[in-house]
């Protein structure tokens, strides 16, 4: 019998109607044995996610504000789900315990994690599955990093004793027993961790879209879905702004060679996007798999005569960035020039110090910081076999009247990254899309 781990996002569990959809999906396939839920998300555009409500409670407590009335809104979110599902289930003690713990300084991560915890209990009860608190089986080290091997061992043994179970996403525990959360979107990570621990045949990640689109539908004209994408391609697109799946959730399943299927809770008949370790197949008509981009970058531009002949020059410059706790994104360089692309936000409060340190310690002829850069990635496993792909990208951008400020291509030839002015972001994406898709 196959084993599938299924993760449902907040929009898929926002209310009783969505709970019923989720239950139908799970019961439709006996292989869907382990379920990872998020906290209830928005029911409509002006609604508030339960996790955000819990964060708000935490801040109110810190500011010595009374949370009684606000916390009742959180209670009502769960009571309405239980009521509309027709469940005979007294949930008041759980809600009261969470409130009491928050009032007694249990910490920000504890407050943030309770949306998943409470939703997991309700979903397990509704499905008739065992509830397993992630606190018991997902572990972090003293320094706050995720403990992969301990988690895999303990969680795998625990789940082996249960045919079906619900494990809430987003959190685990520290060695001292306190709650620790992953970054936002971390339920995706939990799903992948569970999939690895049980040796799943497939990890299904259910959300409110039918998989990945080739590009941002808010900018591009009806981008087609991506049927199959590799882990490496996904990593490139996620880093550059595609947000269907939390990028860190790739690693547990990639390590175990488990494919991921991105599915739509509201359209379960859609095949979605399959994420695999590797595949030789690609669309020969389009060549590229997807487009993604991100604003908010700056370039530290350095000029120095005979830079290429000076041993250790690059190391000295990068050590200055390290000393200032600034990481670089890309490093396109010439014989006498060096350009370091960094996130603009990382330069806050460090600009003058960086410029002075580079000028003085590296003895450069000129150094300046240029802001307003956006990066656009053209990603595709078919690019390595297709001649002239880069030329098509550059010609398309040129026809759109956009000046390219930076070019970078990885040695794997999986992607081409270009930097353009932020004002040209949408125009550039559309030009490349039209070249390869239309």
Beta strands, then each sheet from edge to edge (+ up, - down):
strand 1: 4-8
strand 2: 32-37
strand 3: 130-132
strand 4: 165-167
strand 5: 171-173
strand 6: 179-181
strand 7: 202-207
strand 8: 228-230
strand 9: 259-264
strand 10: 273-276
strand 11: 290-303
strand 12: 337-343
strand 13: 366-379
strand 14: 406-409
strand 15: 415-421
sheet 1: 3+ 4+ 2+ 1+ 7+ 9+ 10- 8-
sheet 2: 5+ 6-
sheet 3: 12+ 11- 13+ 15- 14+
end
